[in-house]
């Protein structure tokens, strides 16, 4: 639900809308789910999900910009990059768990 602010003529998003914008994107919730199981490299995330390189790069950058994941670059040749959840990302885990429980409850056997 958005609230119209007549003093600035801008829409101010409600808390649910802000979260929805952070996790919007076909792959973001799936990426967060995979990162709940630990740190992963780019190639691992691509293999787990089947996402194209460009889409994976974009989704990871957006999750990083929103503070849900962190990117760690190792000074090696060839470069090694790992992704993991931040504290904010870890605090999102109960929501992911509830989503999984809801899915299991309503879509058993599908």
DSSP file (Angstrom, degrees, kcal/mol; ACC not computed):
  #  RESIDUE AA STRUCTURE BP1 BP2  ACC     N-H-->O    O-->H-N    N-H-->O    O-->H-N    TCO  KAPPA ALPHA  PHI   PSI    X-CA   Y-CA   Z-CA
    1    1 A X              0   0    0      0, 0.0    13,-0.8     0, 0.0     2,-0.4   0.000 360.0 360.0 360.0 129.6    0.0    0.0    0.0
    2    2 A X  E     -A   13   0A   0     11,-0.2     2,-0.5    15,-0.1    11,-0.2  -0.809 360.0-143.5-106.0 147.4    1.4    3.4   -1.0
    3    3 A X  E     -A   12   0A   0      9,-2.3     9,-2.7    -2,-0.4     2,-0.6  -0.925  14.6-133.1-110.3 131.1    0.6    6.6    0.7
    4    4 A X  E     -A   11   0A   0     -2,-0.5     2,-0.8     7,-0.2     7,-0.2  -0.741  12.9-153.7 -86.7 123.6    0.4    9.8   -1.3
    5    5 A X  E >>> -A   10   0A   0      5,-2.1     4,-1.7    -2,-0.6     5,-1.0  -0.848   6.4-168.3 -98.1 104.0    2.3   12.7    0.2
    6    6 A X  T 345S+     0   0    0     -2,-0.8    -1,-0.1     1,-0.2     5,-0.0   0.715  81.1  62.9 -68.7 -20.8    0.6   15.8   -1.0
    7    7 A X  T 345S+     0   0    0      1,-0.2    -1,-0.2     3,-0.1    -2,-0.0   0.813 121.0  20.7 -75.5 -27.6    3.4   18.1    0.3
    8    8 A X  T <45S-     0   0    0     -3,-0.8    -2,-0.2     2,-0.2    -1,-0.2   0.467  96.0-129.8-116.1  -4.6    5.9   16.6   -2.1
    9    9 A X  T  <5 +     0   0    0     -4,-1.7     2,-0.3     1,-0.2    -3,-0.2   0.835  68.9 122.7  55.5  34.6    3.7   15.0   -4.7
   10   10 A X  E   < -A    5   0A   0     -5,-1.0    -5,-2.1    -7,-0.0     2,-0.5  -0.922  66.1-117.8-124.0 151.7    5.6   11.8   -4.3
   11   11 A X  E     -A    4   0A   0     -2,-0.3     2,-0.6    -7,-0.2    -7,-0.2  -0.752  22.9-152.9 -88.2 131.8    4.4    8.3   -3.4
   12   12 A X  E     -A    3   0A   0     -9,-2.7    -9,-2.3    -2,-0.5     2,-0.1  -0.926  18.5-130.4-106.2 120.8    5.9    7.0   -0.1
   13   13 A X  E     -A    2   0A   0     -2,-0.6   -11,-0.2   -11,-0.2     2,-0.1  -0.391  14.5-124.9 -74.1 143.7    6.1    3.2   -0.1
   14   14 A X     >  -     0   0    0    -13,-0.8     4,-2.1    -2,-0.1     5,-0.2  -0.327  36.6 -96.3 -75.3 169.0    4.8    1.2    2.9
   15   15 A X  H  > S+     0   0    0      1,-0.2     4,-1.9     2,-0.2     5,-0.2   0.859 125.0  52.1 -57.8 -37.8    7.2   -1.2    4.6
   16   16 A X  H  > S+     0   0    0      1,-0.2     4,-2.7     2,-0.2    -1,-0.2   0.906 108.4  51.1 -66.6 -40.1    5.9   -4.2    2.6
   17   17 A X  H  > S+     0   0    0    -16,-0.2     4,-2.4     2,-0.2    -2,-0.2   0.899 107.6  53.1 -63.4 -40.7    6.4   -2.4   -0.7
   18   18 A X  H  X S+     0   0    0     -4,-2.1     4,-1.5     2,-0.2    -1,-0.2   0.922 112.2  44.5 -61.2 -43.6   10.0   -1.5    0.3
   19   19 A X  H  X S+     0   0    0     -4,-1.9     4,-2.1     2,-0.2    -2,-0.2   0.920 111.1  53.8 -66.7 -42.7   10.8   -5.2    1.0
   20   20 A X  H  X S+     0   0    0     -4,-2.7     4,-0.8     1,-0.2    -2,-0.2   0.899 107.9  50.7 -58.6 -40.9    9.0   -6.3   -2.2
   21   21 A X  H  < S+     0   0    0     -4,-2.4    -1,-0.2     1,-0.2    -2,-0.2   0.853 108.9  52.4 -65.5 -34.3   11.2   -3.9   -4.2
   22   22 A X  H  < S+     0   0    0     -4,-1.5    -2,-0.2     1,-0.2    -1,-0.2   0.873 119.7  32.6 -69.3 -37.3   14.3   -5.3   -2.5
   23   23 A X  H  < S+     0   0    0     -4,-2.1     6,-0.5    -5,-0.1    -1,-0.2   0.344  89.2 123.3-104.9   6.4   13.5   -8.9   -3.4
   24   24 A X     <  +     0   0    0     -4,-0.8     2,-0.1    -5,-0.2     3,-0.1  -0.372  40.5  81.8 -64.9 147.5   11.7   -8.3   -6.7
   25   25 A X  S >> S-     0   0    0      1,-0.1     3,-0.6     2,-0.1     4,-0.5  -0.125  88.2 -97.8 121.5 137.9   13.2  -10.1   -9.5
   26   26 A X  T 34 S+     0   0    0      1,-0.2     4,-0.2     2,-0.1    -1,-0.1   0.766 117.3  30.7 -55.6 -30.2   12.7  -13.7  -10.6
   27   27 A X  T 3> S+     0   0    0      2,-0.1     4,-2.8     1,-0.1    -1,-0.2   0.564  89.4  91.6-111.4 -10.4   15.8  -15.0   -8.9
   28   28 A X  H <> S+     0   0    0     -3,-0.6     4,-2.7     1,-0.2     5,-0.2   0.906  91.5  44.3 -61.1 -46.5   16.5  -12.9   -5.8
   29   29 A X  H  X S+     0   0    0     -4,-0.5     4,-2.4    -6,-0.5    -1,-0.2   0.896 114.8  50.7 -65.3 -37.9   14.6  -15.0   -3.3
   30   30 A X  H  > S+     0   0    0     -4,-0.2     4,-2.2     2,-0.2    -2,-0.2   0.905 110.5  49.4 -65.2 -41.2   16.0  -18.2   -4.8
   31   31 A X  H  X S+     0   0    0     -4,-2.8     4,-2.2     2,-0.2    -2,-0.2   0.929 111.1  49.3 -63.0 -44.9   19.6  -16.7   -4.5
   32   32 A X  H  X S+     0   0    0     -4,-2.7     4,-0.9    -5,-0.2    -2,-0.2   0.913 109.3  53.4 -59.5 -41.8   18.9  -15.8   -0.9
   33   33 A X  H >< S+     0   0    0     -4,-2.4     3,-0.8     1,-0.2     4,-0.4   0.922 109.5  47.3 -60.0 -45.4   17.6  -19.3   -0.2
   34   34 A X  H >< S+     0   0    0     -4,-2.2     3,-1.2     1,-0.2    -1,-0.2   0.869 108.9  55.1 -64.9 -35.6   20.8  -20.9   -1.6
   35   35 A X  H >< S+     0   0    0     -4,-2.2     3,-1.4     1,-0.3    50,-0.4   0.639  90.5  74.1 -75.0 -12.5   23.0  -18.5    0.4
   36   36 A X  T << S+     0   0    0     -4,-0.9    -1,-0.3    -3,-0.8    -2,-0.2   0.759  93.0  56.9 -66.5 -21.9   21.2  -19.6    3.6
   37   37 A X  T <  S-     0   0    0     -3,-1.2    -1,-0.2    -4,-0.4     2,-0.2   0.357 124.5 -80.7 -91.7   5.4   23.2  -22.8    3.3
   38   38 A X    <   -     0   0    0     -3,-1.4    -1,-0.3     2,-0.0     2,-0.1  -0.676  68.7 -26.2 127.6-179.4   26.6  -20.9    3.2
   39   39 A X        -     0   0    0     -2,-0.2     2,-0.3    -3,-0.1    45,-0.2  -0.396  56.4-172.1 -69.7 140.6   28.9  -19.0    1.0
   40   40 A X  E     -B   83   0B   0     43,-2.3    43,-3.1    -2,-0.1     2,-0.2  -0.978  19.6-127.0-135.6 150.0   28.9  -19.7   -2.7
   41   41 A X  E  >  -B   82   0B   0     -2,-0.3     4,-2.3    41,-0.2     5,-0.2  -0.524  35.8-104.7 -87.0 162.8   31.0  -18.6   -5.7
   42   42 A X  H  > S+     0   0    0     39,-0.8     4,-2.2     1,-0.2     5,-0.2   0.922 120.8  49.2 -53.0 -51.4   29.4  -17.1   -8.7
   43   43 A X  H  > S+     0   0    0      1,-0.2     4,-2.4     2,-0.2    -1,-0.2   0.871 109.0  53.2 -61.1 -38.7   29.7  -20.2  -10.8
   44   44 A X  H  > S+     0   0    0      2,-0.2     4,-2.6     1,-0.2    -1,-0.2   0.932 109.5  48.1 -61.8 -45.5   28.2  -22.3   -8.1
   45   45 A X  H  X S+     0   0    0     -4,-2.3     4,-1.5     1,-0.2     6,-0.3   0.874 110.9  51.8 -63.3 -36.5   25.2  -20.0   -7.9
   46   46 A X  H  X S+     0   0    0     -4,-2.2     4,-2.8    -5,-0.2     5,-0.4   0.909 111.8  46.0 -67.0 -40.8   24.8  -20.2  -11.6
   47   47 A X  H  < S+     0   0    0     -4,-2.4    -2,-0.2     1,-0.2    -1,-0.2   0.891 111.8  51.7 -68.0 -39.2   24.9  -24.0  -11.6
   48   48 A X  H  < S+     0   0    0     -4,-2.6    -1,-0.2    -5,-0.2    -2,-0.2   0.823 125.7  23.8 -65.9 -31.1   22.4  -24.2   -8.8
   49   49 A X  H  < S-     0   0    0     -4,-1.5    -2,-0.2    -5,-0.2    -3,-0.2   0.719  90.3-130.7-110.9 -26.9   19.9  -21.9  -10.4
   50   50 A X     <  +     0   0    0     -4,-2.8     2,-0.1    -5,-0.3    -3,-0.1   0.689  51.1 156.3  78.7  18.4   20.5  -22.0  -14.2
   51   51 A X        -     0   0    0     -5,-0.4    -1,-0.2    -6,-0.3    -2,-0.1  -0.479  47.7-107.7 -76.3 146.1   20.5  -18.2  -14.4
   52   52 A X     >  -     0   0    0     -2,-0.1     4,-2.7     1,-0.1     5,-0.2  -0.356  30.4-112.5 -66.9 156.7   22.3  -16.5  -17.3
   53   53 A X  H  > S+     0   0    0      1,-0.2     4,-2.7     2,-0.2     5,-0.2   0.910 115.6  49.4 -58.4 -44.5   25.5  -14.8  -16.3
   54   54 A X  H  > S+     0   0    0      2,-0.2     4,-2.2     1,-0.2    -1,-0.2   0.921 113.6  44.5 -63.7 -45.1   24.1  -11.3  -17.0
   55   55 A X  H  > S+     0   0    0      2,-0.2     4,-2.7     1,-0.2     5,-0.2   0.912 113.9  50.2 -66.2 -42.3   21.0  -11.8  -15.0
   56   56 A X  H  X S+     0   0    0     -4,-2.7     4,-2.6     2,-0.2     5,-0.2   0.929 110.7  49.7 -61.9 -45.1   22.9  -13.4  -12.1
   57   57 A X  H  X S+     0   0    0     -4,-2.7     4,-2.3    -5,-0.2    -1,-0.2   0.931 113.3  46.5 -57.9 -47.0   25.3  -10.5  -12.1
   58   58 A X  H  X S+     0   0    0     -4,-2.2     4,-2.1     2,-0.2    -2,-0.2   0.917 113.6  47.1 -63.8 -45.5   22.5   -8.0  -12.0
   59   59 A X  H  X S+     0   0    0     -4,-2.7     4,-2.3     1,-0.2    -1,-0.2   0.900 113.1  48.9 -65.8 -40.7   20.5   -9.8   -9.3
   60   60 A X  H  X S+     0   0    0     -4,-2.6     4,-2.4    -5,-0.2    -1,-0.2   0.908 110.4  51.0 -65.6 -41.5   23.6  -10.2   -7.1
   61   61 A X  H  X S+     0   0    0     -4,-2.3     4,-2.7    -5,-0.2    -2,-0.2   0.902 111.1  48.3 -62.1 -40.6   24.6   -6.5   -7.5
   62   62 A X  H  X S+     0   0    0     -4,-2.1     4,-1.9     2,-0.2    -2,-0.2   0.909 111.4  49.1 -68.0 -41.3   21.1   -5.4   -6.5
   63   63 A X  H  <>S+     0   0    0     -4,-2.3     5,-2.4     2,-0.2     6,-1.0   0.887 113.4  48.2 -63.7 -37.8   21.0   -7.7   -3.5
   64   64 A X  H ><5S+     0   0    0     -4,-2.4     3,-1.5     4,-0.2    -2,-0.2   0.920 109.6  51.5 -67.3 -44.1   24.5   -6.3   -2.5
   65   65 A X  H 3<5S+     0   0    0     -4,-2.7    -2,-0.2     1,-0.3    -1,-0.2   0.835 108.9  51.8 -62.4 -32.2   23.3   -2.7   -3.0
   66   66 A X  T 3<5S-     0   0    0     -4,-1.9    -1,-0.3    -5,-0.2    -2,-0.2   0.450 116.9-116.2 -84.8  -0.7   20.3   -3.4   -0.7
   67   67 A X  T < 5S+     0   0    0     -3,-1.5    22,-0.4     2,-0.2    21,-0.4   0.662  84.3 114.3  80.3  16.5   22.6   -4.8    1.9
   68   68 A X  S   <S+     0   0    0     -5,-2.4    18,-1.9    -6,-0.2     2,-0.3   0.767  79.0  24.8 -91.0 -26.7   21.3   -8.4    1.9
   69   69 A X  E     -C   85   0B   0     -6,-1.0     2,-0.4    16,-0.3    16,-0.2  -0.908  68.5-142.1-131.3 162.0   24.5  -10.1    0.6
   70   70 A X  E     -C   84   0B   0     14,-3.1    14,-1.9    -2,-0.3     2,-0.5  -0.950   8.7-144.3-124.4 149.2   28.2   -9.3    0.6
   71   71 A X  E     -C   83   0B   0     -2,-0.4     2,-0.5    12,-0.2    12,-0.2  -0.943  11.7-165.3-113.3 125.6   30.7   -9.9   -2.1
   72   72 A X  E     -C   82   0B   0     10,-3.0    10,-2.5    -2,-0.5     2,-0.5  -0.956   2.9-161.9-117.2 119.3   34.2  -10.9   -1.1
   73   73 A X  E     -C   81   0B   0     -2,-0.5     2,-0.4     8,-0.2     8,-0.2  -0.877   8.8-148.8-102.2 125.1   36.9  -10.7   -3.8
   74   74 A X  E     -C   80   0B   0      6,-3.3     2,-2.3    -2,-0.5     6,-0.9  -0.758  20.0-123.1 -92.7 138.1   40.1  -12.6   -3.2
   75   75 A X        +     0   0    0     -2,-0.4     2,-0.3     4,-0.1     4,-0.1  -0.421  69.9 120.8 -79.5  66.8   43.3  -11.2   -4.5
   76   76 A X        -     0   0    0     -2,-2.3     2,-0.5     4,-0.1     4,-0.1  -0.810  66.9 -93.6-124.5 164.3   44.2  -14.3   -6.5
   77   77 A X  S    S+     0   0    0     -2,-0.3     2,-0.1     1,-0.2    -2,-0.1  -0.989 119.0  31.0-121.3 120.9   44.8  -15.1  -10.2
   78   78 A X  S    S-     0   0    0     -2,-0.5    -1,-0.2     1,-0.0    -2,-0.0   0.634 115.6-111.8 -68.8 158.0   42.3  -16.0  -11.5
   79   79 A X        -     0   0    0     -2,-0.1     2,-0.5    -4,-0.1    -4,-0.1  -0.264  27.5-152.7 -61.4 142.6   40.1  -13.9   -9.3
   80   80 A X  E     - C   0  74B   0     -6,-0.9    -6,-3.3    -4,-0.1     2,-0.4  -0.979  11.5-172.7-118.7 129.4   37.9  -15.7   -6.8
   81   81 A X  E     - C   0  73B   0     -2,-0.5   -39,-0.8    -8,-0.2     2,-0.4  -0.982   0.3-171.2-125.0 131.6   34.7  -14.1   -5.7
   82   82 A X  E     -BC  41  72B   0    -10,-2.5   -10,-3.0    -2,-0.4     2,-0.4  -0.934   8.0-152.4-123.4 147.6   32.4  -15.4   -3.0
   83   83 A X  E     +BC  40  71B   0    -43,-3.1   -43,-2.3    -2,-0.4     2,-0.3  -0.939  21.0 161.3-119.1 139.8   28.9  -14.3   -1.9
   84   84 A X  E     - C   0  70B   0    -14,-1.9   -14,-3.1    -2,-0.4     2,-0.2  -0.956  41.3 -87.1-149.1 166.3   27.4  -14.7    1.5
   85   85 A X  E     - C   0  69B   0    -50,-0.4   -16,-0.3    -2,-0.3     2,-0.1  -0.496  35.0-141.2 -75.9 144.8   24.5  -13.2    3.5
   86   86 A X     >  -     0   0    0    -18,-1.9     4,-2.7    -2,-0.2     5,-0.2  -0.326  39.7 -90.4 -86.1 179.9   25.0  -10.1    5.6
   87   87 A X  H  > S+     0   0    0      2,-0.2     4,-2.1     1,-0.2     5,-0.1   0.905 133.1  51.1 -59.1 -40.6   23.5   -9.6    9.0
   88   88 A X  H  > S+     0   0    0    -21,-0.4     4,-0.6     2,-0.2    -1,-0.2   0.903 109.4  50.5 -63.7 -40.1   20.5   -8.1    7.3
   89   89 A X  H >4 S+     0   0    0    -22,-0.4     3,-0.9     1,-0.2     4,-0.4   0.905 109.6  50.2 -62.7 -42.1   20.3  -11.1    5.0
   90   90 A X  H >< S+     0   0    0     -4,-2.7     3,-1.4     1,-0.2     4,-0.3   0.862 104.6  58.0 -64.3 -34.9   20.5  -13.5    7.9
   91   91 A X  H 3< S+     0   0    0     -4,-2.1     3,-0.3     1,-0.3    -1,-0.2   0.685  99.3  60.4 -69.9 -15.1   17.6  -11.6    9.6
   92   92 A X  T XX S+     0   0    0     -3,-0.9     4,-1.8    -4,-0.6     3,-0.8   0.586  80.1  90.6 -83.2 -12.1   15.5  -12.3    6.5
   93   93 A X  H <> S+     0   0    0     -3,-1.4     4,-2.9    -4,-0.4     5,-0.2   0.869  78.9  56.6 -56.5 -43.0   15.9  -16.1    7.0
   94   94 A X  H 3> S+     0   0    0     -4,-0.3     4,-2.1    -3,-0.3    -1,-0.3   0.860 107.1  51.2 -59.2 -31.7   12.7  -16.4    9.2
   95   95 A X  H <> S+     0   0    0     -3,-0.8     4,-2.3    -4,-0.2    -1,-0.2   0.924 110.6  47.4 -69.3 -43.9   10.7  -14.9    6.3
   96   96 A X  H  X S+     0   0    0     -4,-1.8     4,-2.4     2,-0.2    -2,-0.2   0.906 111.4  51.8 -62.2 -41.0   12.2  -17.4    3.9
   97   97 A X  H  X S+     0   0    0     -4,-2.9     4,-2.5     1,-0.2    -1,-0.2   0.904 109.8  49.1 -61.6 -41.3   11.4  -20.2    6.3
   98   98 A X  H  X S+     0   0    0     -4,-2.1     4,-2.6    -5,-0.2    -1,-0.2   0.880 109.6  52.0 -66.2 -37.8    7.8  -19.1    6.6
   99   99 A X  H  X S+     0   0    0     -4,-2.3     4,-2.3     2,-0.2    -2,-0.2   0.919 111.1  47.5 -63.4 -42.4    7.5  -18.9    2.8
  100  100 A X  H  X S+     0   0    0     -4,-2.4     4,-2.5     2,-0.2    -2,-0.2   0.917 112.7  48.6 -64.3 -43.4    8.8  -22.5    2.6
  101  101 A X  H  X S+     0   0    0     -4,-2.5     4,-2.3     2,-0.2    -2,-0.2   0.906 111.4  49.9 -63.7 -41.8    6.4  -23.7    5.3
  102  102 A X  H  X S+     0   0    0     -4,-2.6     4,-2.3     2,-0.2     5,-0.2   0.916 111.2  49.5 -62.6 -43.1    3.5  -22.0    3.6
  103  103 A X  H  X S+     0   0    0     -4,-2.3     4,-2.3     1,-0.2    -2,-0.2   0.923 111.6  48.2 -62.2 -45.5    4.4  -23.6    0.3
  104  104 A X  H  < S+     0   0    0     -4,-2.5     4,-0.3     1,-0.2    -1,-0.2   0.884 112.9  49.2 -63.4 -38.0    4.7  -27.0    1.8
  105  105 A X  H  < S+     0   0    0     -4,-2.3     3,-0.3    -5,-0.2    -1,-0.2   0.889 121.9  31.3 -68.2 -40.1    1.4  -26.6    3.6
  106  106 A X  H  < S+     0   0    0     -4,-2.3    -2,-0.2     1,-0.2    -1,-0.2   0.611 125.5  38.6 -98.1 -13.8   -0.6  -25.4    0.5
  107  107 A X  S >< S+     0   0    0     -4,-2.3     3,-1.6    -5,-0.2    -1,-0.2  -0.047  71.7 155.4-131.0  35.0    1.2  -27.2   -2.3
  108  108 A X  T 3  S+     0   0    0     -4,-0.3    -4,-0.1    -3,-0.3    -3,-0.0  -0.377  71.5  14.9 -62.4 137.3    2.0  -30.7   -1.0
  109  109 A X  T 3         0   0    0      1,-0.1    -1,-0.2    -2,-0.1    -5,-0.0   0.469 360.0 360.0  80.6   1.3    2.3  -33.3   -3.7
  110  110 A X    <         0   0    0     -3,-1.6    -2,-0.1     0, 0.0    -1,-0.1   0.455 360.0 360.0 -93.0 360.0    2.6  -30.8   -6.6
